[in-house]
Amino acid sequence: MRWGLVIAAMIGAAVLFGCAWGWLAPRGGWIGWPLVLRVVPVVLAIAILGWLVAMPWRPRPAVDWVTVWLGGTVARLLLTPLACFGLYSIFPCDTAQFVAAAGGCCFAVVLAEVGMIAATLQIRSGSAAR
């Protein structure tokens, strides 16, 4: 598993989301940079921690990868709202904006992670078929 590329994709997706939010949200009357500069690091830290707990550098059969990855994703999906609640308690703002920023960032990071894992498995299965 190219776990370094997965982490890079997660970071890239979070940064891209953060830049888009910081630039576009104020145009709609929402909080921009002050909100996203707090949300992105929290969501990204939990995402990377959830990925590293799966020990992606350890060789495993593909069936085990699915189970371990799903376990890490479920743990992340439980920890992210808790961390975001703590962050919201420290930095109160409009609830809808906060949930949209945190949810959007989480979605972007998971989408990048899944895409990179799928690409890695496709490359791996394509080279094994030859």
N, C-alpha and C positions, 0 to 999 in steps of 0.2 A: 504494500500500500504506500503510495506516495503521500505520506502524512504531512510533510512540509508544504506541499502544494495545496493540500486541503486547508491548512491553517492560513496560508497566503491568500487563498480565495475567500476565506471567511473575513480576514482583515480587509481585503479589497472591497468586498460587498458592504461591510460596515462603514468604511470610509466613504464609499460612493453614496450610500444612503444618507450618511451624515451631511455630506456636501449638498446633496439634492434637497434635503430637509432645510438646512440652514439657508439656502438660497430661495427656495420656493415657498416655505411656510409663511414668512413675513408678507409675501405678496397676497396671501389669503387672510391676513390679519391674525395669524397665529404666531406663537413664540418661535423664533428660529434658532440661532446659534446657542443662546444660553441653555435651552432645553436639550438640544441634541448633543452638546458637548458633555452633558452629564449622563444621558441615556446610553449613548454608543459605547463608552468604556465599560459600563456595567454589563450590558448585554453581551458584548464581545468577550469580556473576561470569563463569564459563565460558559459561553459557547466553547471557547478554547479549553477551559478546564474540563468540560464535559467530553470533549474530543480526546484530550490527553489521558483521561481516566480509562478510556477504552484501550490504552496502550497500543496505538496503531503500528508501532514499529515491530511488534511481535507477530511472526508469521502464524496464520490461522487458516483453516479451510473457510471457503466463502460462506458456508452455512453458519459457522460460528461468528463470522463478521457481522452478519445481519442481526443476530441476537445481541451481540455486544453493542453494536451501534444503536439499536433500538433502545436498549437499556440506558445508554448514555443520553439519548435524546429525551427519553421520558424523565430522567433525573434533571436534565437541563430545563425541560418544560415545567417542572415543579419548582425549581430553584429560581428561575428568572422572575416570576411574579413576586416571590418573597423579597428578592433583592431590589426589584423595582418599587415595591411598597416601602422598603426602607429608604430608598432614594427619594420617593415622593414625600415621605415624612420630613425629610431634611429640606427639600426644595419644592414646596407646594406650588402648584400652578393649576391651570385648567385641566380637569380630569380627562376630558376627551382628547385634548392635545397630547397629554402625557401617554395615555394608552395608545394613541395612534403612532406616536414616535417610537415607543418601546415595541409595540407589535410589529410595526413596519421594519424596524431594525432586526428584530428576531426573525421575521420572515425572510428578509434579504440574506441573512447569515445562513439560515438553514437551507435556503434555495441554493446558495453557492456551495455549501458543503455537499448536498446531495448531488448537484451537478458534477462536482469534481470527483466524488466517489464513483459515480456512474461512468464518467470518462475513464477513470483509472481501471475500473473493472472491464470496460469495453476494450481498452487497449490490451489488457492482460488476456482476456478471452480471445481476442483476435490474433495475438501472437501465439497462443497455445493451439489454435486451430490450424495454423500453418505448419 
